[in-house]
Every structure is written in C-alpha cells, then in structure tokens.
C-alpha cells in the first residue's frame, strides 16, 4: 500500500538557502559565513566537500557557490577544472523551494555563475549543464530528459553525482504533488523518463501515489487542495450615493 508519509515527504517544500544543511560541517560553516570563502587557499577544502556531496547525494548551495565564485576570480592554477566542473552539476537536481522547482528554494544555483573558462572542456560542460538547468527552471521536464538523453556527455558529467536521476525525479514529483491531484501516466512518464512497470513502481513505492488505469492519483496536501475563497468588498454609503448620483446624471 502507498505510504502517506512518502506522499507527504514528496510534497514537502525544499529547504531554503538560509537553512544550514545537515551535511555542512562547522569548518565549512565558518568559511561560508566569513571572508575566507574568497581565499584561494581554501579551494581544496571546498573541492573535497563538493566531492563528498557528489558521493553522498547531498547538496550545499552556498558552499558550491563559494567554489564557483573562487573559480571565476582565481588568477592562478589552484583550481582543478575537472573537480570544480562538478559544482554546477548538483545544482541541476535540487530546486529552489518552490519553484519548487518552481519554488524559489533558492537551493538551486545556475551553472552560468561559473564564468571561468580555463579550459574548453570546462566551458562546454558548463554550457551543457546550463541547458539542463534552463529546462528545469522552466518546468520543461520532458525537454530536460530529451536534452539529457541527446548526448552521452551528460551522463559523463553527472557520473560523480550519486543518485542524480533519482534526485531529478524527486524534484519533478515534488512539483507535481504541489500542483496536481491527478496526472496521466503518459505525461508523468515524459516528465520522469520512465514507462511501464518502472513508472508505476516508482509512483507507488517512491512517491506513495496510487495508479488507477491510465491515471496517477496524488493525495491531498496543503498545496494541491482546492479551497473556496470568499471575496468581500466594503462599500461606504457615501460611495454608493456618488454612484447613484452619477448614474442619474448620465
């Protein structure tokens, strides 16, 4: 049976930019909070932390932004292009809180902040990741998978990021759960790059949704629940008198 806890977890908003992620150590916190985040000597610290995020499937936007900023202002060869190029990669999976992914969870950073073009390969990687980010930012999920599957280089770019595709699908699920109560299997399949039993199992086991025929039904939550609204307007007698007087004069 689908788990209500799973469904609630999927629909929950992502953490905001100002919230400290559990994966961030006290050392990284001190660097992020201070001017030392601009010190090139701390590049390896941020790169090691980025490698850890890729392995663990975690994400720390502020720390990665600090690394990207260092890469844009560095005037020496301290930065390791192959490692730094991973910084925009995780940002293609989490969404800004609402934007949910379409919520400005501002936990998402665009790869274009990496302006350093120390190597042609790094520049190309950033451009490709920017294309993915643009698709996600516009909630064009089918387009995202079309781009992602169009070139083997994309798979190479995210190879070091554990659970990248799963994170993308979870973000899609979050947006869908916040905006819809029912979605067709064909549409959901295009949004997740899944089909058949794989799609149904994902919807049931990962999201806690139910599949009925060609439709996927999503439990009610605070975002997708239809709520009646009552609009009231107070009109003073003086205003009504002026309105009647104006009508009489016409």
NUGUDO-50690 format. One record per residue: x, y, z of N, C-alpha, C in turn; residue in one letter. Coordinates in nm, 2 decimals, always signed. Atoms other than C-alpha are relative to their C-alpha. Layout:
residues N
   n_xx   n_yy   n_zz  ca_xx  ca_yy  ca_zz   c_xx   c_yy   c_zz residuo
      X      Y      Z      X      Y      Z      X      Y      Z       a
...
END
This chain:
residues 250
   n_xx   n_yy   n_zz  ca_xx  ca_yy  ca_zz   c_xx   c_yy   c_zz residuo
  +0.08  -0.12  +0.00  +0.00  +0.00  +0.00  +0.09  +0.13  +0.00       x
  -0.08  -0.12  +0.00  +0.12  +0.35  -0.07  +0.01  +0.06  +0.14       x
  -0.02  -0.06  -0.13  +0.26  +0.53  +0.23  -0.03  +0.15  +0.00       x
  +0.03  -0.14  -0.01  +0.11  +0.86  +0.34  +0.12  +0.08  +0.03       x
  -0.12  -0.07  -0.04  +0.44  +0.95  +0.49  +0.08  +0.03  -0.12       x
  -0.07  -0.02  +0.12  +0.60  +0.90  +0.15  -0.06  +0.12  -0.08       x
  +0.07  -0.10  +0.08  +0.34  +1.12  -0.02  +0.02  +0.14  +0.06       x
  -0.02  -0.12  -0.07  +0.38  +1.39  +0.25  +0.14  +0.05  -0.02       x
  -0.14  -0.04  +0.02  +0.76  +1.39  +0.21  +0.02  +0.05  -0.14       x
  -0.02  -0.04  +0.14  +0.74  +1.42  -0.17  -0.06  +0.14  -0.01       x
  +0.07  -0.13  +0.02  +0.50  +1.72  -0.14  +0.06  +0.11  +0.08       x
  -0.06  -0.10  -0.08  +0.71  +1.90  +0.12  +0.09  +0.09  -0.07       x
  -0.09  -0.09  +0.07  +0.89  +2.21  +0.02  +0.14  -0.02  +0.04       x
  -0.14  +0.02  -0.02  +1.26  +2.20  -0.01  +0.05  +0.11  +0.10       x
  -0.05  -0.09  -0.10  +1.48  +2.38  +0.25  +0.05  +0.13  -0.08       x
  -0.04  -0.12  +0.06  +1.57  +2.74  +0.18  +0.15  +0.03  +0.01       x
  -0.14  -0.03  +0.02  +1.90  +2.90  +0.10  +0.06  +0.03  +0.14       x
  -0.05  -0.04  -0.13  +1.93  +3.04  +0.46  +0.01  -0.11  +0.10       x
  -0.01  +0.11  -0.09  +1.90  +2.70  +0.62  +0.12  -0.08  -0.02       x
  -0.13  +0.07  +0.01  +2.21  +2.51  +0.71  -0.03  -0.15  -0.02       x
  +0.02  +0.14  +0.03  +2.21  +2.16  +0.55  +0.07  -0.09  +0.10       x
  -0.06  +0.09  -0.10  +2.29  +1.87  +0.78  +0.14  -0.04  -0.04       x
  -0.13  +0.04  +0.05  +2.59  +1.78  +0.56  +0.11  +0.10  +0.03       x
  -0.10  -0.11  -0.01  +2.77  +2.11  +0.63  +0.07  +0.00  +0.14       x
  -0.07  +0.01  -0.12  +3.04  +2.08  +0.89  +0.03  +0.14  +0.06       x
  -0.02  -0.13  -0.06  +3.14  +2.36  +1.13  +0.11  +0.08  -0.07       x
  -0.10  -0.07  +0.08  +3.45  +2.43  +0.92  -0.05  +0.07  -0.12       x
  +0.06  -0.06  +0.12  +3.25  +2.48  +0.61  -0.09  +0.12  +0.04       x
  +0.09  -0.11  -0.04  +3.00  +2.69  +0.80  +0.08  +0.13  +0.03       x
  -0.08  -0.12  -0.04  +3.28  +2.92  +0.93  +0.05  +0.07  -0.13       x
  -0.04  -0.06  +0.13  +3.41  +2.96  +0.57  -0.11  +0.07  -0.07       x
  +0.12  -0.06  +0.07  +3.07  +3.03  +0.42  -0.04  +0.13  +0.07       x
  +0.04  -0.12  -0.07  +3.00  +3.29  +0.69  +0.10  +0.11  -0.01       x
  -0.11  -0.10  -0.01  +3.33  +3.47  +0.66  +0.06  +0.04  -0.13       x
  -0.06  -0.04  +0.13  +3.55  +3.64  +0.40  +0.10  -0.11  -0.05       x
  -0.09  +0.10  +0.04  +3.77  +3.33  +0.39  -0.05  -0.08  -0.12       x
  +0.06  +0.07  +0.11  +3.53  +3.19  +0.13  +0.06  +0.05  -0.13       x
  -0.07  -0.06  +0.11  +3.72  +3.42  -0.11  +0.15  -0.03  -0.01       x
  -0.14  +0.03  -0.01  +4.06  +3.29  -0.01  +0.03  -0.13  -0.09       x
  -0.04  +0.11  +0.08  +4.21  +3.07  -0.29  +0.06  -0.12  +0.07       x
  -0.06  +0.11  -0.07  +4.39  +2.87  -0.03  -0.10  -0.10  +0.05       x
  +0.11  +0.09  -0.05  +4.05  +2.72  +0.07  -0.07  -0.08  -0.11       x
  +0.06  +0.06  +0.12  +3.98  +2.59  -0.28  -0.01  -0.15  +0.02       x
  +0.00  +0.15  -0.02  +4.08  +2.23  -0.19  -0.10  -0.04  +0.10       x
  +0.10  +0.03  -0.11  +3.86  +2.24  +0.12  -0.14  -0.01  -0.07       x
  +0.13  +0.00  +0.06  +3.56  +2.33  -0.09  -0.01  -0.11  -0.11       x
  +0.01  +0.11  +0.10  +3.65  +2.08  -0.37  -0.02  -0.13  +0.07       x
  +0.02  +0.12  -0.08  +3.68  +1.80  -0.11  -0.14  -0.01  +0.05       x
  +0.13  +0.00  -0.05  +3.35  +1.90  +0.03  -0.10  -0.03  -0.11       x
  +0.09  +0.03  +0.12  +3.19  +1.90  -0.32  +0.01  -0.15  -0.04       x
  -0.01  +0.15  +0.04  +3.33  +1.55  -0.39  -0.08  -0.08  +0.10       x
  +0.08  +0.07  -0.10  +3.17  +1.44  -0.06  -0.15  +0.01  -0.03       x
  +0.14  -0.01  +0.03  +2.84  +1.58  -0.17  -0.04  -0.09  -0.12       x
  +0.02  +0.09  +0.12  +2.86  +1.40  -0.51  -0.02  -0.14  +0.04       x
  +0.00  +0.14  -0.04  +2.93  +1.08  -0.33  -0.12  -0.04  +0.09       x
  +0.11  +0.02  -0.10  +2.66  +1.12  -0.06  -0.14  +0.03  -0.06       x
  +0.13  -0.04  +0.05  +2.39  +1.26  -0.28  -0.06  +0.12  +0.07       x
  +0.05  -0.11  -0.08  +2.37  +1.57  -0.06  +0.03  +0.13  -0.09       x
  -0.02  -0.13  +0.08  +2.38  +1.94  -0.17  +0.00  +0.12  +0.09       x
  -0.01  -0.12  -0.08  +2.50  +2.26  -0.02  +0.02  +0.12  -0.09       x
  +0.00  -0.10  +0.10  +2.42  +2.55  -0.24  +0.11  +0.11  +0.03       x
  -0.09  -0.11  -0.03  +2.62  +2.82  -0.05  +0.14  -0.04  -0.02       x
  -0.14  +0.04  +0.01  +2.94  +2.62  -0.03  +0.04  -0.02  -0.15       x
  -0.03  +0.02  +0.14  +2.92  +2.53  -0.40  +0.01  +0.14  -0.07       x
  -0.01  -0.13  +0.06  +2.85  +2.89  -0.49  +0.14  +0.07  +0.03       x
  -0.13  -0.06  -0.04  +3.16  +2.99  -0.29  +0.12  -0.06  -0.09       x
  -0.10  +0.06  +0.09  +3.37  +2.74  -0.50  -0.01  +0.06  -0.14       x
  +0.02  -0.06  +0.13  +3.22  +2.87  -0.82  +0.05  +0.14  -0.01       x
  -0.05  -0.14  +0.00  +3.30  +3.23  -0.72  +0.15  +0.00  +0.00       x
  -0.15  +0.01  +0.00  +3.66  +3.13  -0.65  +0.05  -0.03  -0.14       x
  -0.05  +0.04  +0.13  +3.68  +2.97  -0.99  -0.01  +0.12  -0.10       x
  +0.02  -0.12  +0.09  +3.56  +3.30  -1.15  +0.10  +0.11  +0.02       x
  -0.10  -0.11  -0.04  +3.82  +3.52  -0.97  +0.14  -0.05  +0.01       x
  -0.13  +0.05  -0.02  +4.11  +3.29  -0.95  +0.10  +0.04  -0.11       x
  -0.09  -0.04  +0.10  +4.42  +3.41  -1.12  +0.12  -0.09  -0.01       x
  -0.10  +0.10  +0.01  +4.63  +3.10  -1.07  -0.06  -0.13  -0.03       x
  +0.05  +0.14  +0.04  +4.61  +2.73  -1.14  -0.04  -0.08  +0.12       x
  +0.04  +0.07  -0.12  +4.50  +2.64  -0.79  -0.12  -0.09  -0.03       x
  +0.12  +0.07  +0.02  +4.16  +2.53  -0.92  +0.02  -0.13  -0.09       x
  -0.01  +0.12  +0.08  +4.12  +2.18  -1.05  -0.13  -0.01  -0.09       x
  +0.12  -0.01  +0.09  +3.89  +2.21  -1.35  -0.09  -0.12  +0.00       x
  +0.08  +0.12  +0.01  +3.77  +1.85  -1.36  -0.08  -0.01  +0.13       x
  +0.08  +0.02  -0.13  +3.66  +1.87  -0.99  -0.10  +0.12  +0.01       x
  +0.08  -0.12  -0.01  +3.53  +2.23  -1.00  -0.12  -0.01  -0.09       x
  +0.11  +0.01  +0.09  +3.31  +2.15  -1.30  -0.11  -0.08  +0.05       x
  +0.11  +0.08  -0.07  +3.11  +1.92  -1.07  -0.09  +0.10  +0.08       x
  +0.08  -0.09  -0.08  +2.99  +2.23  -0.88  -0.14  +0.03  -0.05       x
  +0.13  -0.03  +0.06  +2.71  +2.32  -1.12  -0.09  -0.12  -0.01       x
  +0.07  +0.12  +0.03  +2.61  +1.96  -1.16  -0.11  -0.03  +0.10       x
  +0.11  +0.03  -0.10  +2.43  +1.90  -0.83  -0.11  +0.11  -0.01       x
  +0.10  -0.10  +0.00  +2.26  +2.23  -0.88  -0.11  -0.02  -0.11       x
  +0.10  +0.03  +0.10  +2.07  +2.08  -1.17  -0.11  -0.09  +0.05       x
  +0.10  +0.09  -0.06  +1.88  +1.85  -0.94  -0.09  +0.06  +0.10       x
  +0.09  -0.06  -0.09  +1.75  +2.03  -0.64  -0.06  +0.12  -0.06       x
  +0.07  -0.12  +0.05  +1.50  +2.31  -0.70  +0.00  +0.10  +0.11       x
  +0.02  -0.10  -0.09  +1.45  +2.63  -0.55  -0.12  -0.02  +0.07       x
  +0.11  +0.05  -0.06  +1.19  +2.59  -0.28  -0.12  +0.01  -0.07       x
  +0.13  +0.02  +0.05  +0.90  +2.65  -0.46  +0.01  -0.03  -0.13       x
  -0.01  +0.02  +0.14  +0.96  +2.69  -0.77  -0.02  -0.14  +0.00       x
  +0.01  +0.13  -0.03  +0.96  +2.40  -0.61  +0.06  -0.04  -0.10       x
  -0.08  -0.03  +0.08  +1.11  +2.36  -0.86  -0.06  +0.10  -0.06       x
  +0.03  -0.12  +0.05  +0.94  +2.61  -0.93  -0.02  +0.08  +0.11       x
  +0.01  -0.08  -0.12  +0.96  +2.73  -0.58  +0.13  +0.06  +0.02       x
  -0.13  -0.04  -0.01  +1.24  +2.95  -0.51  +0.06  -0.05  +0.12       x
  -0.06  +0.06  -0.11  +1.40  +2.72  -0.29  +0.14  +0.05  -0.01       x
  -0.13  -0.05  +0.01  +1.69  +2.91  -0.39  +0.11  -0.09  +0.04       x
  -0.11  +0.09  -0.03  +1.87  +2.60  -0.32  +0.06  -0.05  -0.13       x
  -0.05  +0.04  +0.13  +1.94  +2.58  -0.68  +0.08  +0.12  -0.06       x
  -0.08  -0.10  +0.06  +2.22  +2.77  -0.85  +0.02  -0.03  -0.14       x
  -0.01  +0.02  +0.14  +2.25  +2.82  -1.22  +0.15  -0.02  -0.03       x
  -0.14  +0.03  +0.04  +2.57  +2.68  -1.38  +0.06  +0.13  -0.06       x
  -0.07  -0.11  +0.06  +2.62  +3.02  -1.55  +0.08  +0.08  +0.09       x
  -0.09  -0.07  -0.09  +2.77  +3.15  -1.23  +0.14  -0.04  -0.01       x
  -0.14  +0.04  +0.03  +3.08  +2.96  -1.33  +0.05  +0.06  -0.12       x
  -0.04  -0.07  +0.12  +3.22  +3.21  -1.56  +0.14  -0.02  -0.04       x
  -0.13  +0.04  +0.04  +3.57  +3.08  -1.56  +0.01  -0.09  -0.12       x
  -0.01  +0.09  +0.11  +3.67  +2.93  -1.89  +0.15  -0.04  -0.02       x
  -0.14  +0.03  +0.01  +4.01  +2.80  -1.81  +0.04  -0.11  -0.10       x
  -0.02  +0.10  +0.11  +3.97  +2.51  -2.05  -0.13  -0.01  -0.08       x
  +0.11  +0.02  +0.09  +3.75  +2.44  -2.35  -0.10  -0.10  +0.06       x
  +0.08  +0.11  -0.05  +3.62  +2.12  -2.19  -0.09  +0.05  +0.12       x
  +0.08  -0.06  -0.12  +3.51  +2.31  -1.87  -0.11  +0.09  -0.05       x
  +0.10  -0.09  +0.06  +3.33  +2.57  -2.08  -0.11  -0.07  -0.06       x
  +0.10  +0.08  +0.07  +3.15  +2.31  -2.28  -0.09  -0.07  +0.11       x
  +0.07  +0.06  -0.11  +3.05  +2.13  -1.96  -0.10  +0.10  +0.06       x
  +0.09  -0.10  -0.06  +2.90  +2.45  -1.81  -0.11  +0.03  -0.09       x
  +0.11  -0.04  +0.10  +2.71  +2.53  -2.13  -0.11  -0.11  +0.00       x
  +0.09  +0.11  +0.00  +2.56  +2.18  -2.13  -0.09  -0.01  +0.13       x
  +0.08  +0.00  -0.13  +2.46  +2.20  -1.76  -0.09  +0.11  +0.00       x
  +0.09  -0.11  +0.00  +2.31  +2.54  -1.82  -0.12  -0.04  -0.08       x
  +0.12  +0.04  +0.07  +2.08  +2.38  -2.08  -0.09  -0.08  +0.08       x
  +0.08  +0.08  -0.09  +1.97  +2.13  -1.83  -0.07  +0.09  +0.10       x
  +0.05  -0.09  -0.10  +1.92  +2.40  -1.57  -0.12  +0.08  -0.05       x
  +0.10  -0.08  +0.06  +1.72  +2.61  -1.81  -0.13  -0.08  -0.01       x
  +0.12  +0.09  +0.02  +1.48  +2.32  -1.88  -0.07  -0.02  +0.13       x
  +0.06  +0.02  -0.13  +1.43  +2.26  -1.51  -0.06  +0.12  +0.05       x
  +0.05  -0.13  -0.05  +1.38  +2.62  -1.43  -0.13  +0.04  -0.06       x
  +0.13  -0.03  +0.07  +1.10  +2.65  -1.68  -0.10  -0.12  +0.01       x
  +0.09  +0.12  -0.02  +0.95  +2.32  -1.56  -0.03  -0.08  -0.12       x
  +0.02  +0.08  +0.12  +1.00  +2.17  -1.90  +0.07  -0.13  +0.02       x
  -0.06  +0.12  -0.04  +1.07  +1.83  -1.77  +0.02  -0.10  -0.11       x
  -0.01  +0.09  +0.12  +1.01  +1.63  -2.09  +0.12  +0.05  -0.08       x
  -0.12  -0.05  +0.08  +1.26  +1.87  -2.26  +0.13  -0.03  +0.07       x
  -0.12  +0.04  -0.07  +1.51  +1.81  -1.98  +0.05  -0.13  -0.04       x
  -0.04  +0.14  +0.02  +1.51  +1.44  -2.04  +0.04  -0.01  -0.15       x
  -0.04  +0.00  +0.14  +1.53  +1.50  -2.42  +0.14  +0.05  -0.02       x
  -0.14  -0.05  +0.01  +1.84  +1.71  -2.38  +0.10  -0.10  +0.07       x
  -0.09  +0.09  -0.08  +1.99  +1.47  -2.12  +0.03  -0.12  -0.08       x
  -0.02  +0.13  +0.07  +1.95  +1.17  -2.34  +0.06  +0.02  -0.14       x
  -0.04  -0.03  +0.14  +2.07  +1.35  -2.66  +0.15  -0.01  -0.01       x
  -0.14  +0.00  +0.01  +2.44  +1.33  -2.57  +0.06  -0.08  +0.12       x
  -0.06  +0.08  -0.10  +2.65  +1.08  -2.38  +0.08  +0.08  +0.10       x
  -0.08  -0.08  -0.08  +2.85  +1.36  -2.24  -0.08  +0.04  +0.13       x
  +0.08  -0.03  -0.12  +2.56  +1.44  -2.00  +0.02  -0.10  +0.11       x
  -0.01  +0.11  -0.09  +2.59  +1.10  -1.84  +0.14  +0.01  +0.07       x
  -0.14  -0.01  -0.05  +2.97  +1.16  -1.80  +0.01  +0.11  +0.10       x
  -0.01  -0.12  -0.09  +2.91  +1.50  -1.64  -0.06  -0.03  +0.14       x
  +0.07  +0.03  -0.13  +2.68  +1.36  -1.37  +0.05  -0.13  +0.06       x
  -0.05  +0.13  -0.05  +2.87  +1.03  -1.32  +0.05  +0.00  +0.14       x
  -0.06  -0.01  -0.14  +3.03  +1.15  -1.00  -0.11  +0.04  +0.10       x
  +0.11  -0.04  -0.09  +2.69  +1.26  -0.85  -0.09  -0.11  +0.02       x
  +0.08  +0.11  -0.04  +2.53  +0.98  -0.67  -0.15  +0.03  -0.01       x
  +0.14  -0.02  +0.00  +2.16  +0.95  -0.74  -0.05  +0.12  -0.07       x
  +0.04  -0.12  +0.08  +2.14  +1.23  -0.99  -0.14  -0.01  -0.06       x
  +0.13  +0.01  +0.07  +1.85  +1.10  -1.19  -0.11  -0.02  +0.10       x
  +0.10  +0.02  -0.10  +1.66  +0.99  -0.88  -0.03  +0.14  +0.07       x
  +0.03  -0.14  -0.06  +1.70  +1.35  -0.74  -0.08  +0.08  -0.09       x
  +0.08  -0.07  +0.10  +1.57  +1.49  -1.06  -0.15  -0.04  +0.01       x
  +0.14  +0.05  +0.00  +1.26  +1.27  -1.05  -0.07  +0.04  +0.13       x
  +0.07  -0.04  -0.13  +1.20  +1.35  -0.68  -0.04  +0.15  -0.01       x
  +0.03  -0.14  +0.01  +1.21  +1.72  -0.77  -0.13  +0.02  -0.09       x
  +0.12  +0.00  +0.08  +0.96  +1.66  -1.05  -0.12  -0.05  +0.08       x
  +0.11  +0.05  -0.08  +0.74  +1.46  -0.81  -0.05  +0.11  +0.10       x
  +0.04  -0.11  -0.10  +0.75  +1.75  -0.56  -0.08  +0.10  -0.07       x
  +0.08  -0.10  +0.08  +0.63  +2.00  -0.82  -0.14  -0.05  -0.03       x
  +0.12  +0.06  +0.05  +0.37  +1.77  -0.95  -0.10  -0.02  +0.12       x
  +0.08  +0.02  -0.11  +0.24  +1.69  -0.60  -0.06  +0.13  +0.06       x
  +0.05  -0.13  -0.05  +0.21  +2.06  -0.51  -0.10  +0.07  -0.10       x
  +0.09  -0.07  +0.10  +0.02  +2.15  -0.83  -0.12  -0.09  -0.05       x
  +0.10  +0.09  +0.06  -0.19  +1.84  -0.92  -0.06  -0.10  +0.10       x
  +0.07  +0.11  -0.07  -0.43  +1.58  -0.78  +0.00  -0.12  -0.09       x
  +0.00  +0.11  +0.09  -0.43  +1.37  -1.09  +0.09  +0.03  -0.12       x
  -0.09  -0.02  +0.12  -0.18  +1.33  -1.38  +0.00  -0.13  -0.08       x
  +0.00  +0.12  +0.08  -0.19  +1.09  -1.67  +0.14  -0.07  +0.00       x
  -0.13  +0.07  +0.00  +0.07  +0.82  -1.69  +0.09  +0.04  -0.11       x
  -0.08  -0.04  +0.11  +0.18  +0.93  -2.03  +0.08  +0.13  +0.03       x
  -0.06  -0.12  -0.03  +0.25  +1.28  -1.91  +0.11  -0.02  +0.11       x
  -0.09  +0.02  -0.10  +0.42  +1.17  -1.59  +0.12  -0.08  -0.05       x
  -0.11  +0.08  +0.06  +0.63  +0.92  -1.79  +0.10  +0.09  -0.08       x
  -0.09  -0.10  +0.07  +0.76  +1.21  -2.01  +0.07  +0.09  +0.09       x
  -0.06  -0.09  -0.10  +0.84  +1.41  -1.70  +0.11  -0.07  +0.08       x
  -0.10  +0.08  -0.08  +1.04  +1.13  -1.54  +0.09  -0.09  -0.08       x
  -0.08  +0.09  +0.08  +1.18  +0.94  -1.83  -0.01  -0.15  +0.04       x
  +0.03  +0.14  -0.04  +1.01  +0.62  -1.70  -0.12  -0.04  -0.08       x
  +0.13  +0.05  +0.06  +0.74  +0.40  -1.85  -0.03  -0.14  +0.05       x
  +0.04  +0.14  -0.04  +0.55  +0.08  -1.79  +0.01  -0.03  +0.15       x
  +0.00  +0.04  -0.14  +0.60  -0.11  -1.47  +0.10  +0.09  +0.08       x
  -0.10  -0.08  -0.07  +0.91  +0.10  -1.39  -0.07  +0.13  +0.05       x
  +0.07  -0.13  -0.04  +0.69  +0.42  -1.38  -0.10  -0.03  +0.11       x
  +0.10  +0.03  -0.10  +0.41  +0.25  -1.18  +0.07  -0.03  +0.13       x
  -0.07  +0.04  -0.13  +0.65  +0.11  -0.92  +0.06  +0.13  +0.06       x
  -0.06  -0.13  -0.05  +0.82  +0.45  -0.89  -0.11  +0.08  +0.07       x
  +0.11  -0.08  -0.05  +0.49  +0.63  -0.84  -0.05  -0.06  +0.13       x
  +0.06  +0.06  -0.12  +0.37  +0.38  -0.58  +0.11  -0.01  +0.11       x
  -0.10  +0.03  -0.11  +0.69  +0.29  -0.39  +0.08  +0.12  +0.04       x
  -0.08  -0.12  -0.04  +0.88  +0.62  -0.40  -0.08  +0.11  +0.04       x
  +0.08  -0.11  -0.02  +0.61  +0.87  -0.41  -0.12  -0.02  +0.09       x
  +0.12  +0.03  -0.08  +0.33  +0.69  -0.22  -0.13  +0.04  -0.07       x
  +0.12  -0.04  +0.08  +0.08  +0.77  -0.50  -0.07  -0.13  -0.04       x
  +0.08  +0.11  +0.05  -0.19  +0.54  -0.65  -0.01  +0.00  -0.15       x
  +0.02  +0.01  +0.15  -0.22  +0.42  -1.01  -0.13  -0.07  -0.03       x
  +0.13  +0.05  +0.04  -0.56  +0.37  -1.15  -0.02  +0.01  -0.15       x
  +0.01  +0.00  +0.14  -0.58  +0.27  -1.51  +0.11  +0.09  -0.06       x
  -0.09  -0.09  +0.06  -0.41  +0.55  -1.71  +0.03  +0.12  +0.07       x
  -0.02  -0.11  -0.08  -0.41  +0.79  -1.43  +0.08  -0.03  +0.13       x
  -0.08  +0.01  -0.13  -0.18  +0.85  -1.13  -0.07  +0.11  +0.09       x
  +0.07  -0.09  -0.09  -0.36  +1.00  -0.83  +0.09  +0.03  +0.12       x
  -0.08  -0.05  -0.11  -0.19  +1.21  -0.57  -0.08  +0.04  +0.12       x
  +0.07  -0.04  -0.12  -0.30  +1.25  -0.21  -0.01  +0.15  +0.02       x
  +0.02  -0.14  -0.03  -0.44  +1.58  -0.09  +0.11  +0.05  +0.09       x
  -0.10  -0.07  -0.09  -0.18  +1.82  +0.06  -0.04  +0.15  +0.00       x
  +0.03  -0.14  -0.02  -0.18  +2.18  +0.16  +0.01  +0.09  -0.13       x
  -0.02  -0.07  +0.12  -0.07  +2.29  -0.19  -0.10  -0.03  -0.11       x
  +0.09  +0.04  +0.11  -0.30  +2.09  -0.42  -0.14  -0.01  +0.04       x
  +0.14  +0.00  -0.04  -0.61  +2.11  -0.21  -0.08  +0.12  -0.05       x
  +0.08  -0.11  +0.05  -0.89  +2.31  -0.36  -0.07  +0.06  +0.12       x
  +0.06  -0.07  -0.11  -1.00  +2.57  -0.11  -0.09  +0.11  -0.05       x
  +0.09  -0.11  +0.04  -1.30  +2.80  -0.15  +0.05  +0.13  +0.06       x
  -0.04  -0.13  -0.05  -1.23  +3.17  -0.12  -0.12  +0.09  -0.01       x
  +0.11  -0.09  -0.01  -1.47  +3.44  -0.02  +0.06  +0.14  -0.02       x
  -0.05  -0.14  +0.02  -1.40  +3.79  -0.16  -0.11  +0.10  +0.05       x
  +0.09  -0.10  -0.05  -1.56  +4.07  +0.03  +0.05  +0.14  -0.03       x
  -0.04  -0.14  +0.02  -1.56  +4.44  -0.05  -0.09  +0.09  +0.08       x
  +0.07  -0.09  -0.08  -1.67  +4.71  +0.18  -0.03  +0.13  -0.08       x
  +0.04  -0.12  +0.07  -1.86  +5.00  +0.01  -0.07  +0.09  +0.09       x
  +0.06  -0.09  -0.09  -1.93  +5.30  +0.21  -0.13  +0.07  -0.06       x
  +0.12  -0.06  +0.05  -2.27  +5.47  +0.18  +0.03  +0.12  -0.09       x
  -0.03  -0.12  +0.08  -2.11  +5.79  +0.05  +0.04  -0.04  -0.14       x
  -0.04  +0.04  +0.14  -1.95  +5.60  -0.24  -0.13  -0.05  -0.08       x
  +0.12  +0.05  +0.07  -2.29  +5.44  -0.32  -0.08  +0.12  -0.04       x
  +0.08  -0.12  +0.03  -2.46  +5.78  -0.31  +0.06  +0.07  -0.13       x
  -0.06  -0.06  +0.12  -2.20  +5.92  -0.56  -0.03  -0.08  -0.12       x
  +0.02  +0.09  +0.11  -2.25  +5.62  -0.78  -0.14  +0.02  -0.06       x
  +0.14  -0.02  +0.04  -2.63  +5.67  -0.79  -0.02  +0.13  -0.06       x
  +0.01  -0.14  +0.05  -2.59  +6.04  -0.84  +0.06  +0.01  -0.14       x
  -0.07  +0.00  +0.13  -2.35  +5.98  -1.13  -0.09  -0.07  -0.11       x
  +0.08  +0.07  +0.09  -2.59  +5.73  -1.29  -0.12  +0.08  -0.04       x
  +0.12  -0.08  +0.03  -2.88  +5.97  -1.26  +0.03  +0.11  -0.10       x
  -0.04  -0.11  +0.09  -2.68  +6.24  -1.44  +0.03  -0.04  -0.14       x
  -0.03  +0.05  +0.13  -2.60  +6.02  -1.73  -0.12  +0.00  -0.10       x
END
